[in-house]
Amino acid sequence: MERYVLSVLVENHAGVLSRVSGLFSRRGYNIDSLTVGETYNPGQSRMTIVVSGDEYILDQITKQLAKLVEVISIQHCVASETVVREMALIKVGADEAHRAGVIQTANIFRARIVDVGVESVVIEVTGSEEKVASLIRLLEPYGIKELVRTGLTAMGRGSQVLE
C-alpha cells in the first residue's frame, strides 16, 4: 500500500472536521495522520491528511471529499513538489549520568531542548517523518517517558501554492 498526502482547503467553522473524519469512517478508510490549522485567511483552514491505499482508494477519497460543501479545494501532494514536515515533543529520562548523551543526540538532529527537569528533558524536533523516527530510535535506550507527534504538514515548493 502506498501513502498519499492530501492538502484540503476547507471553510473554517464548527463541524467541518467532524464531517471530513466521518466521511472516512463511513467508507472504512483509515486516516494515518491529520493536521488542521487556520490559514492566512481566517475564514479557511488547511487539513493535511495522510492515507494509505492504492490509486483507486485515493480517487474515491478525493471524489467523496469534493462532494462536501465546506471543501474548497483538494490537492494530492507529490513528494518532489512539496515540503512535508512533522514536529514531535519527546520527554526522555535524563538523570545526571545520561543528560550529556541525550543533549548530544538531540544536537546531532538539530533538535531543541525546550524543558529540563531533574530526571528528564523535553526535546522538540522538526523534520521529515524519517528524521523524527530516527531520533526517537536513538533516544529509546535512555527511556522515553512521553511522546507526542503532530502528524504531517505540507506546503508546495517554490512558487507553487496549494489551493
C-alpha positions in Angstrom: 0.0 0.0 0.0 1.2 3.4 -0.8 0.9 6.5 1.4 -0.7 9.7 0.0 -0.7 13.2 1.4 -3.7 15.3 0.6 -3.9 19.1 1.2 -7.5 20.0 1.7 -8.6 23.7 2.0 -11.9 23.9 3.9 -14.2 26.6 5.3 -13.2 27.4 8.9 -16.3 26.8 11.0 -17.6 24.3 13.6 -18.4 20.8 12.4 -16.1 20.6 9.3 -13.5 18.4 10.9 -16.3 16.0 12.1 -17.8 15.8 8.6 -14.5 15.1 7.0 -13.5 12.4 9.5 -17.0 11.0 9.4 -16.6 10.6 5.6 -13.5 8.4 6.2 -15.1 6.3 8.9 -18.3 5.7 6.9 -16.2 4.4 3.9 -14.0 2.3 6.1 -10.8 4.3 5.2 -8.2 4.9 7.9 -6.5 8.3 8.4 -2.8 7.7 9.1 -2.2 11.4 10.0 -4.4 14.5 10.2 -3.3 18.1 11.0 -5.6 21.1 10.8 -4.9 24.8 11.2 -6.2 28.2 10.2 -4.7 29.6 7.1 -3.6 33.2 6.4 -7.3 33.8 5.6 -9.2 33.3 9.0 -12.2 32.0 7.1 -10.3 29.0 5.9 -8.4 26.1 7.4 -5.9 23.7 5.8 -6.2 20.0 6.5 -3.2 17.8 5.7 -4.5 14.2 5.6 -2.2 11.2 5.1 -4.0 8.0 3.9 -2.7 4.6 2.8 -4.1 2.6 -0.1 -3.9 2.4 -3.8 -4.8 4.7 -6.7 -8.5 3.6 -6.5 -8.8 4.5 -2.8 -7.1 7.8 -3.4 -9.6 8.6 -6.2 -12.6 7.6 -4.1 -11.4 9.7 -1.2 -10.9 12.7 -3.4 -14.3 12.3 -5.0 -16.0 12.0 -1.7 -14.2 15.0 -0.2 -15.2 17.1 -3.2 -18.9 16.4 -2.5 -18.6 18.1 0.9 -19.9 21.7 0.6 -17.3 23.0 3.0 -14.4 21.7 0.9 -12.9 24.5 -1.2 -10.0 22.5 -2.9 -8.2 19.2 -2.7 -4.6 18.7 -3.8 -2.6 15.5 -3.9 0.9 16.4 -2.6 3.6 14.9 -4.8 6.8 14.4 -2.8 9.1 16.1 -5.3 6.8 19.2 -5.4 6.0 19.5 -1.7 7.8 20.3 1.5 6.5 17.9 4.1 7.4 18.2 7.8 6.4 16.8 11.2 7.1 18.0 14.7 7.5 15.9 17.8 7.9 16.6 21.5 9.8 13.8 23.3 10.3 13.6 27.1 13.3 11.5 27.8 14.8 10.2 31.0 17.9 12.2 31.6 19.5 11.9 35.0 22.9 13.5 35.7 24.7 10.5 34.3 22.9 10.4 30.9 22.0 14.1 30.3 25.0 14.9 28.2 24.3 11.9 25.9 20.7 12.9 25.5 21.6 16.5 24.7 24.4 15.4 22.3 21.9 13.1 20.4 19.4 16.0 20.2 22.0 18.4 18.8 23.0 15.9 16.1 19.4 16.1 14.8 19.3 19.9 15.2 16.5 19.3 17.8 16.0 21.8 20.6 15.8 21.2 24.4 12.7 23.0 25.4 12.4 21.9 29.1 14.8 20.5 31.6 13.8 18.7 34.8 15.8 16.9 37.5 15.1 13.5 35.9 14.1 14.3 32.3 14.4 16.7 29.3 11.8 17.6 26.7 13.1 17.7 23.1 11.4 19.4 20.2 12.3 18.1 16.7 11.0 19.1 13.3 11.7 17.5 10.0 10.8 14.5 7.8 9.0 11.5 9.3 12.2 9.6 8.9 14.3 12.2 10.8 11.8 12.2 13.7 11.6 8.4 13.8 15.5 8.1 13.7 15.8 10.5 16.7 13.2 8.5 18.6 15.0 5.2 18.0 18.3 6.7 19.3 16.6 8.1 22.4 14.8 4.9 23.3 17.7 3.5 25.3 17.5 6.5 27.6 13.9 5.8 28.3 11.1 7.7 26.5 8.6 8.9 29.2 6.2 10.7 26.8 5.9 11.3 23.1 3.7 13.5 21.0 3.8 13.8 17.2 1.9 16.3 15.2 1.4 14.4 12.0 2.5 15.8 8.6 2.1 19.3 7.4 2.7 20.1 3.7 3.3 23.2 1.6 4.1 23.5 -2.2 7.7 24.1 -3.1 8.8 27.4 -4.8 6.1 29.4 -6.3 3.6 26.5 -6.2 0.6 27.3 -4.0 -1.6 24.5 -2.6 -5.1 25.9 -3.4 
